[in-house]
Structure formats: C-alpha cells, structure tokens
C-alpha cells in the first residue's frame, strides 16, 4: 500500500514536471463525471431506478431529488 505522503510527493513531482497537468487532470475528472452521469441515466430507466438512485446517493427526500433532476 502506498503511504499518503508518498502519493502527495508523487503528485507534486508530476505537477512540477508536466506543464499541461491541469488539462490532463481536467480531462480525467470530466470523464469520471460523464461516466457517473451515464450510469445514473441508465439506472433511472430501470424498474425502481429512481428509488435505487436515491439509495445509492443516500437521499431520503424524494421531492428534493425530483427537483434536482429537473
């Protein structure tokens, strides 16, 4: 297992050595968000998907969740 200090040191070294690290990092984060959105869209189409999505997210207020989804 990698220690937290080692991970921080590796990340700091990467940032120092990669001038375009922000672009790479942004692309990675956006891809993660897109995958999560796609997963939830599929989940919402399933039988009881709305309830399952609420459960996964730990949401108890159905009305607020419906407003959040638009």
Protein Blocks (a to p, Z undefined) as FASTA:
>chain_A
ZZfklmmmmmmmmmmmmmklmmmmmmmmmmmmmmmmmmmmmmmmpghklmmmmmmnopab
lmlmmmmnZZ
